Amino acid sequence: PEVRAAAVTLAPAQRLVGYWVPEPGSALDAPALREFLRGALPGYMIPSLLVPLPALPLTASGKVDRAALPAVPLRLRDDRDFAEP
């Protein structure tokens, strides 16, 4: 109930990135949201990165403009043990 809007995209390296807009006055943060998602979704459906936004970008027809969402780093946090060949 503390999330106004959300969208999930597939980032480079086949990782899910979740963009979310908190309700005004909400104290919800990414770790608390991740903990909630762990109780509601299977592990493979939980985004690797959660990005809070003031509002989701929308197209003229009112749909989420996925091309206008902020870019994410090519390497997400859990790739730190990855060694390039």
CORWO-V640068 format. One line per field, one symbol per residue. ss: DSSP state (H for helix, E for strand, - for the rest). Layout:
# CORWO-V640068
ss = ???
This chain:
# CORWO-V640068
ss = --EEEEEEEEE---EEEEEEEE-------HHHHHHHHHHH--HHH---EEEE-----E-----E-HHH--------HHH------
